Amino acid sequence: MQVGARVGGEVHFGFIGIPQLVLDASVGLFLASRTGKNTTGPGSVKVSNLTIDAQNVSQPWDIFRTNIAVRYYF
């Protein structure tokens, strides 16, 4: 089972005379739960894993590529 949510906001720079320029930022949070059973010989072991994470990035600079954007609307 996996559940996630994302929230974000925008700042429009119309207050400094550039109404087409926007700074957009967002952050996401997800929760993943995995359960299973390992059977070895006469016994079995229940295995469970709970993961709570705010980002799923492979490189440190990915936070700027996926969560912060500057847009200019024509």
Beta strands, then each sheet from edge to edge (+ up, - down):
strand 1: 2-12
strand 2: 21-40
strand 3: 43-53
strand 4: 68-72
sheet 1: 1+ 2- 3+
sheet 2: 1+ 2- 4+
end
